[in-house]
Amino acid sequence: MSDPLWSDRSTWLRGDDLKAYRVTSSGLCWWCQSAPATTREHKFKRTDLDQMWGDSKYLLWGSSGDDRTIWDSEGFGRLSQIRGPKSDVARFKPSMCLTCNGKRSQSFDESYVTFSRHVWQHMDRLWKAGYFDMSKIYGNEWQSRVLEVARYFAKHCACSMVDAGFEVPQSVIKFLDGETSRLEDMHFVIFKDPQIRRYRRRMKEIGVAAGGLHIEPAAGAVSKSRKCLTGYSCAYLLGFIGVKYYWREGARASDSFYLHQKPRIYRREELPPI
């Protein structure tokens, strides 16, 4: 989707300018809103991190906002070493209780892992593919399983919002609760990123198995009169295959990937408007 949140830099707010729009944490899980928030969701699924680890002693983590990082001379930006999936930089702040981040969302995680393994296994072929056939990944259960994948990403989006100091929309919570099978005010699309693919190919030419996990910088919109968040977008990538999500307050009838047996794989520069 073409992302209007990035279109006009003159309207951007950063740092202290956002204080008026952030909420004070209650210390409770954002999902059930009753139990203490004692667990930390991974920014990337632990199974993906474990797969990348192999026999390496550490992974390189790129960031632009962490003072502990170092500049890499090869132009990859700021890089830091992480030595385990429980590293602070690899997880969001504590925002969920043990039950919600475990038993309640276990089926979301399991369906996502199946999707993730398919992507890693067929990565190079997917560049030329125009769509995913979800029935080949999940069989006759594709409708319910793909819906669970969407709920995994909705949970990820919510954790990202809370990590940034914003309140999770009630529509997202109802979607995770199963009260609705369609999250109309959040749009999800699958895409492929040519820039990351070029990097992957260059690394393979010199014998480096460059997989890579990526989260694009989040962007949001706010209401200056109501002092609250009204839009939020981000993207999560396995190699060059990503899922872009965009929540917009009051939006209706989003046509997201989980509504289709064969959802389209868009090119990054050709994402549809929400």
PASERO-401709 format. One record per residue (C-alpha): residue number from 1; x, y, z; residue in one letter. Coordinates in Angstrom, 3 decimals. Each point is the difference from the previous one (the first is absolute). Layout:
<atoms>
(atom NUM; (X; Y; Z); 'a')
...
</atoms>
This chain:
<atoms>
(atom 1; (0.000; 0.000; 0.000); 'm')
(atom 2; (1.267; 3.457; -0.657); 's')
(atom 3; (0.582; 1.276; 3.516); 'd')
(atom 4; (-1.292; 3.549; 0.601); 'p')
(atom 5; (1.679; 0.016; 3.405); 'l')
(atom 6; (3.357; 0.423; -1.769); 'w')
(atom 7; (-1.117; 2.463; -2.662); 's')
(atom 8; (0.478; 3.427; 1.622); 'd')
(atom 9; (3.095; 0.322; 2.174); 'r')
(atom 10; (-0.965; 3.527; 1.036); 's')
(atom 11; (-2.755; -1.504; 2.166); 't')
(atom 12; (2.225; -2.483; 1.835); 'w')
(atom 13; (0.185; 0.053; 3.795); 'l')
(atom 14; (2.909; -1.593; 1.843); 'r')
(atom 15; (1.421; -0.371; 3.480); 'g')
(atom 16; (-1.436; 2.407; 2.552); 'd')
(atom 17; (-2.610; 1.216; -2.501); 'd')
(atom 18; (-1.787; -3.338; 0.470); 'l')
(atom 19; (-0.235; 0.125; 3.797); 'k')
(atom 20; (-3.498; 1.476; -0.073); 'a')
(atom 21; (-1.257; -2.967; -2.041); 'y')
(atom 22; (1.551; -2.809; 2.006); 'r')
(atom 23; (-1.759; -1.759; 2.856); 'v')
(atom 24; (1.337; -0.973; 3.414); 't')
(atom 25; (0.372; -3.742; 0.408); 's')
(atom 26; (-2.328; -1.606; 2.542); 's')
(atom 27; (2.390; -2.905; 0.433); 'g')
(atom 28; (-2.738; -2.357; -1.207); 'l')
(atom 29; (-0.100; -2.241; -3.069); 'c')
(atom 30; (-1.356; 2.041; -2.923); 'w')
(atom 31; (-2.100; -2.972; -1.211); 'w')
(atom 32; (-1.897; -1.273; 3.067); 'c')
(atom 33; (0.528; 3.294; 1.861); 'q')
(atom 34; (-0.140; -1.812; 3.335); 's')
(atom 35; (3.204; -1.983; 0.636); 'a')
(atom 36; (3.453; 1.548; 0.533); 'p')
(atom 37; (2.079; 0.520; -3.144); 'a')
(atom 38; (2.949; -2.251; 0.809); 't')
(atom 39; (1.011; -1.462; -3.384); 't')
(atom 40; (1.741; 1.447; -3.039); 'r')
(atom 41; (-1.055; -0.830; -3.545); 'e')
(atom 42; (2.834; -0.610; -2.459); 'h')
(atom 43; (0.341; 2.565; -2.770); 'k')
(atom 44; (0.751; -3.003; -2.201); 'f')
(atom 45; (-1.316; -3.488; 0.719); 'k')
(atom 46; (2.506; -1.982; 1.974); 'r')
(atom 47; (-0.138; -2.842; -2.548); 't')
(atom 48; (1.174; 2.447; -2.694); 'd')
(atom 49; (2.832; 1.249; 2.195); 'l')
(atom 50; (1.031; -3.572; 0.859); 'd')
(atom 51; (0.025; -0.919; -3.694); 'q')
(atom 52; (2.309; 2.903; -0.803); 'm')
(atom 53; (2.296; -0.813; 2.895); 'w')
(atom 54; (1.278; -3.317; -1.311); 'g')
(atom 55; (3.442; -0.560; 1.545); 'd')
(atom 56; (0.804; 3.717; 0.235); 's')
(atom 57; (0.923; 1.535; 3.346); 'k')
(atom 58; (-2.102; 3.082; -0.684); 'y')
(atom 59; (-2.223; 1.816; -2.480); 'l')
(atom 60; (0.487; 3.546; -1.241); 'l')
(atom 61; (-2.867; 2.319; 0.909); 'w')
(atom 62; (-0.369; 3.227; -1.979); 'g')
(atom 63; (-1.501; 3.044; 1.680); 's')
(atom 64; (0.039; 3.768; -0.266); 's')
(atom 65; (-1.233; 0.807; 3.486); 'g')
(atom 66; (2.156; -2.057; 2.341); 'd')
(atom 67; (3.023; 1.771; 1.490); 'd')
(atom 68; (1.688; -3.347; 0.631); 'r')
(atom 69; (0.338; -0.759; -3.701); 't')
(atom 70; (3.132; 0.483; -2.069); 'i')
(atom 71; (0.489; 1.230; -3.541); 'w')
(atom 72; (0.921; -2.712; -2.464); 'd')
(atom 73; (2.580; 0.987; -2.615); 's')
(atom 74; (-1.750; -1.899; -2.797); 'e')
(atom 75; (-2.974; 2.346; -0.040); 'g')
(atom 76; (-2.622; -2.190; 1.651); 'f')
(atom 77; (-0.897; 2.764; 2.460); 'g')
(atom 78; (0.244; -0.332; 3.747); 'r')
(atom 79; (0.584; -3.569; 1.104); 'l')
(atom 80; (0.112; -1.675; 3.385); 's')
(atom 81; (0.585; -3.583; 1.028); 'q')
(atom 82; (-2.740; -1.977; 1.715); 'i')
(atom 83; (0.942; -3.309; 1.572); 'r')
(atom 84; (-3.397; -1.527; 0.690); 'g')
(atom 85; (-3.702; 0.322; -0.887); 'p')
(atom 86; (-0.675; 1.384; 3.483); 'k')
(atom 87; (2.207; 3.012; -0.630); 's')
(atom 88; (-1.724; 3.237; 1.030); 'd')
(atom 89; (0.244; 1.470; -3.485); 'v')
(atom 90; (-1.770; -3.037; -1.517); 'a')
(atom 91; (-3.137; 0.387; 2.148); 'r')
(atom 92; (-2.628; 2.633; 0.690); 'f')
(atom 93; (-0.435; 1.438; 3.492); 'k')
(atom 94; (-2.104; -2.104; 2.424); 'p')
(atom 95; (-3.587; 0.567; -1.106); 's')
(atom 96; (-1.826; -3.353; 0.197); 'm')
(atom 97; (-0.873; -2.488; 2.721); 'c')
(atom 98; (1.224; -3.590; -0.124); 'l')
(atom 99; (-3.403; -1.395; -1.014); 't')
(atom 100; (-0.644; 2.432; -2.860); 'c')
(atom 101; (3.536; -0.326; -1.324); 'n')
(atom 102; (-0.213; -3.775; 0.337); 'g')
(atom 103; (-3.143; -2.098; -0.001); 'k')
(atom 104; (-2.381; 2.626; -1.459); 'r')
(atom 105; (2.213; 0.749; -2.992); 's')
(atom 106; (1.663; -3.397; -0.487); 'q')
(atom 107; (-2.064; -0.844; -3.088); 's')
(atom 108; (0.995; 3.345; -1.583); 'f')
(atom 109; (3.660; -0.805; 0.558); 'd')
(atom 110; (-0.296; -3.545; -1.359); 'e')
(atom 111; (-1.734; 1.132; -3.193); 's')
(atom 112; (2.585; 2.737; -0.486); 'y')
(atom 113; (2.878; -2.478; 0.412); 'v')
(atom 114; (-1.497; -2.174; -2.765); 't')
(atom 115; (-0.218; 3.050; -2.270); 'f')
(atom 116; (3.530; 1.100; 0.905); 's')
(atom 117; (1.509; -3.416; -0.762); 'r')
(atom 118; (-1.685; 0.005; -3.397); 'h')
(atom 119; (1.455; 3.425; -0.774); 'v')
(atom 120; (3.544; -0.987; 0.989); 'w')
(atom 121; (-0.221; -3.283; -1.921); 'q')
(atom 122; (-1.294; 1.585; -3.208); 'h')
(atom 123; (1.568; 3.463; 0.265); 'm')
(atom 124; (1.659; 0.180; -3.422); 'd')
(atom 125; (-3.011; -1.439; -1.832); 'r')
(atom 126; (-2.323; 2.484; 1.695); 'l')
(atom 127; (1.687; 2.921; -1.733); 'w')
(atom 128; (-1.583; -1.041; -3.289); 'k')
(atom 129; (-3.299; -1.063; 1.557); 'a')
(atom 130; (-2.982; 2.311; -0.262); 'g')
(atom 131; (-1.848; -1.439; 2.978); 'y')
(atom 132; (0.036; -2.499; 2.865); 'f')
(atom 133; (-2.256; -3.040; -0.225); 'd')
(atom 134; (-0.967; -0.346; 3.639); 'm')
(atom 135; (-1.667; -3.372; -0.585); 's')
(atom 136; (3.415; -1.428; -0.931); 'k')
(atom 137; (1.403; 1.254; 3.295); 'i')
(atom 138; (-2.908; -0.894; 2.301); 'y')
(atom 139; (-2.157; -2.453; -1.956); 'g')
(atom 140; (-3.751; 0.026; 0.582); 'n')
(atom 141; (0.441; 2.084; 3.154); 'e')
(atom 142; (1.471; 2.936; -1.892); 'w')
(atom 143; (-2.790; 2.453; 0.882); 'q')
(atom 144; (0.290; -0.408; 3.764); 's')
(atom 145; (3.793; -0.287; -0.039); 'r')
(atom 146; (0.570; 3.092; -2.144); 'v')
(atom 147; (-2.328; 1.922; 2.312); 'l')
(atom 148; (2.260; -1.043; 2.873); 'e')
(atom 149; (3.028; 1.315; -1.909); 'v')
(atom 150; (-1.772; 3.350; -0.283); 'a')
(atom 151; (-0.664; -0.081; 3.739); 'r')
(atom 152; (3.706; -0.657; 0.591); 'y')
(atom 153; (0.841; 3.182; -1.904); 'f')
(atom 154; (-2.775; 1.935; 1.756); 'a')
(atom 155; (1.540; -1.032; 3.326); 'k')
(atom 156; (3.424; 1.052; -1.257); 'h')
(atom 157; (-1.394; 3.381; -1.053); 'c')
(atom 158; (-1.616; 0.468; 3.408); 'a')
(atom 159; (3.267; -0.767; 1.808); 'c')
(atom 160; (1.770; 2.500; -2.247); 's')
(atom 161; (-2.602; 2.665; 0.819); 'm')
(atom 162; (0.324; -0.593; 3.745); 'v')
(atom 163; (3.790; -0.020; -0.263); 'd')
(atom 164; (-0.222; 3.476; -1.548); 'a')
(atom 165; (-2.329; 1.197; 2.758); 'g')
(atom 166; (-3.357; -0.121; -1.771); 'f')
(atom 167; (-3.317; -1.649; 0.829); 'e')
(atom 168; (-1.131; -3.124; -1.863); 'v')
(atom 169; (-3.261; 0.528; -1.954); 'p')
(atom 170; (-2.995; -1.931; 1.327); 'q')
(atom 171; (-0.615; -1.348; -3.510); 's')
(atom 172; (3.316; -1.870; 0.175); 'v')
(atom 173; (-0.876; -1.527; 3.374); 'i')
(atom 174; (-3.415; -1.142; -1.285); 'k')
(atom 175; (1.708; -1.561; -3.034); 'f')
(atom 176; (2.402; -1.917; 2.234); 'l')
(atom 177; (-2.868; -1.048; 2.278); 'd')
(atom 178; (-1.762; -1.580; -2.984); 'g')
(atom 179; (-2.993; 2.345; 0.224); 'e')
(atom 180; (0.512; 0.766; -3.681); 't')
(atom 181; (1.759; -1.812; -2.846); 's')
(atom 182; (0.755; 3.219; -1.858); 'r')
(atom 183; (2.021; 2.933; 1.302); 'l')
(atom 184; (-1.430; 2.703; -2.210); 'e')
(atom 185; (2.083; 2.926; 1.209); 'd')
(atom 186; (3.349; -1.776; -0.439); 'm')
(atom 187; (1.257; -0.908; -3.460); 'h')
(atom 188; (2.499; -2.860; -0.519); 'f')
(atom 189; (1.758; -0.670; -3.310); 'v')
(atom 190; (2.857; -2.306; -1.017); 'i')
(atom 191; (2.831; 1.486; -2.051); 'f')
(atom 192; (3.504; -0.644; -1.327); 'k')
(atom 193; (2.835; 2.504; 0.336); 'd')
(atom 194; (2.384; 0.235; -3.004); 'p')
(atom 195; (2.702; 1.843; 1.930); 'q')
(atom 196; (0.305; -2.764; 2.591); 'i')
(atom 197; (-0.055; -2.613; -2.769); 'r')
(atom 198; (2.937; 1.715; -1.743); 'r')
(atom 199; (1.945; -0.037; 3.244); 'y')
(atom 200; (-0.818; -3.699; 0.509); 'r')
(atom 201; (1.219; -0.843; -3.512); 'r')
(atom 202; (3.261; 1.954; 0.402); 'r')
(atom 203; (0.745; -1.778; 3.249); 'm')
(atom 204; (-0.685; -3.426; -1.544); 'k')
(atom 205; (2.496; 0.824; -2.765); 'e')
(atom 206; (2.769; 0.297; 2.592); 'i')
(atom 207; (-1.117; -3.066; 1.928); 'g')
(atom 208; (-1.953; 1.688; 2.795); 'v')
(atom 209; (-3.424; -1.441; 0.836); 'a')
(atom 210; (-1.700; 3.339; 0.630); 'a')
(atom 211; (-3.459; -0.667; 1.374); 'g')
(atom 212; (-0.927; 3.008; 2.004); 'g')
(atom 213; (-2.950; 1.080; 2.114); 'l')
(atom 214; (-1.237; 3.549; -0.317); 'h')
(atom 215; (-2.466; 2.365; 1.664); 'i')
(atom 216; (-0.607; 3.269; -1.793); 'e')
(atom 217; (-0.182; 3.175; 2.104); 'p')
(atom 218; (-3.533; 0.549; 1.257); 'a')
(atom 219; (-1.972; 3.101; -0.922); 'a')
(atom 220; (-3.161; 1.358; 1.549); 'g')
(atom 221; (-2.637; 2.702; -0.190); 'a')
(atom 222; (-1.487; 1.908; 2.927); 'v')
(atom 223; (-2.973; 2.196; 0.778); 's')
(atom 224; (1.248; 3.320; 1.377); 'k')
(atom 225; (-3.416; 0.827; 1.436); 's')
(atom 226; (-0.569; -3.350; 1.754); 'r')
(atom 227; (3.675; -0.660; 0.753); 'k')
(atom 228; (-0.078; -3.612; -1.138); 'c')
(atom 229; (1.343; -2.344; -2.659); 'l')
(atom 230; (-2.172; -0.285; -3.134); 't')
(atom 231; (2.265; -1.947; -2.361); 'g')
(atom 232; (2.932; -2.421; 0.226); 'y')
(atom 233; (1.974; -1.932; -2.599); 's')
(atom 234; (2.994; -2.292; -0.055); 'c')
(atom 235; (1.375; -2.973; -1.955); 'a')
(atom 236; (1.524; -3.324; 1.047); 'y')
(atom 237; (2.245; -1.897; -2.434); 'l')
(atom 238; (1.431; -3.503; -0.287); 'l')
(atom 239; (2.787; 0.536; -2.472); 'g')
(atom 240; (-1.591; 1.987; -2.814); 'f')
(atom 241; (-3.555; -1.256; 0.670); 'i')
(atom 242; (-1.924; 2.297; 2.305); 'g')
(atom 243; (-3.365; 0.779; 1.535); 'v')
(atom 244; (-1.005; 3.666; 0.114); 'k')
(atom 245; (-2.651; 0.980; 2.523); 'y')
(atom 246; (-1.778; 3.331; 0.247); 'y')
(atom 247; (-2.579; 0.865; 2.649); 'w')
(atom 248; (-2.131; 3.076; -0.578); 'r')
(atom 249; (-2.693; 1.122; 2.436); 'e')
(atom 250; (-3.460; -0.261; -1.528); 'g')
(atom 251; (1.128; -1.803; -3.168); 'a')
(atom 252; (-2.382; -2.557; -1.478); 'r')
(atom 253; (0.051; -2.978; -2.362); 'a')
(atom 254; (3.743; -0.646; -0.252); 's')
(atom 255; (0.790; -2.742; -2.510); 'd')
(atom 256; (2.766; -1.827; 1.845); 's')
(atom 257; (2.004; -3.094; -0.964); 'f')
(atom 258; (-1.725; -2.295; 2.514); 'y')
(atom 259; (-3.310; 0.327; -1.867); 'l')
(atom 260; (1.345; -1.868; -3.034); 'h')
(atom 261; (1.189; -3.502; -0.826); 'q')
(atom 262; (2.472; 1.493; -2.479); 'k')
(atom 263; (1.013; 3.422; 1.315); 'p')
(atom 264; (2.125; 2.108; -2.302); 'r')
(atom 265; (3.684; 0.664; 0.652); 'i')
(atom 266; (0.492; 3.688; -0.840); 'y')
(atom 267; (3.298; 1.618; -0.869); 'r')
(atom 268; (1.092; 2.393; 2.740); 'r')
(atom 269; (-0.319; 3.033; -2.254); 'e')
(atom 270; (-3.473; -1.023; -1.224); 'e')
(atom 271; (-1.906; -0.458; 3.257); 'l')
(atom 272; (-3.695; 0.836; -0.382); 'p')
(atom 273; (-1.602; 3.005; 1.710); 'p')
(atom 274; (-1.952; -0.830; 3.138); 'i')
</atoms>
